[in-house]
Amino acid sequence: MSSINKGVRKAEVTLRWDPSPLGESAHDLDIVAATYQADAPQGEPSYVVHFDSRSPDGTIILTRDSRTGQGFGSDEVMTLEFDRLATAYGRVVVGVVIQQRDGRKVFGDIGNTLVRVLEGHTELAQYDFASVSGSTAAVVGEFTRSGAGEWEFREIVRGFDADPQAFVAVMGSSTY
């Protein structure tokens, strides 16, 4: 990065999918973000934002939460304000998980899934989950704080076969 680049200051993660066919139970996908301490970036998350929640300091907020995939545009939206995140934090891992209420569902079972990571009008990443179609959850990227204090985004798509609780426990446990 050049000296005038300030890194990622504010990002938005959007998620959309098609509703389930008539007569079937609703597909419920969720964006999840786990925040890690700078001195323990592979340790336990300091906190997790998911399912209609926000971070304790208000820097990571799930602003739209759909349980069905119905509607126009993005079904779920998460805003991450890195320029306000305390220096104690050095890594934020973002993922998507499928709720498993009525039997096992994988990304391949759900039509037109798409997650986008944006910084303003600039698209940092876009995924359709085709490479992890047999998974029930996936990491879609990570933000890390550089030695200079700037936040950088790294594209990652890694599938997991885990329910939402288990996914939160393992989503940031290793480097990619």
PyMOL commands that set and color helices and strands:
alter all, ss='L'
color gray80, all
select helices_A, chain A and resi 82-84+107-109+130-132+164-170
alter helices_A, ss='H'
color red, helices_A
select strands_A, chain A and resi 10-16+29-37+47-49+60-64+76-81+89-98+114-119+122-127+137-145+151-160
alter strands_A, ss='S'
color yellow, strands_A
deselect
rebuild
show_as cartoon
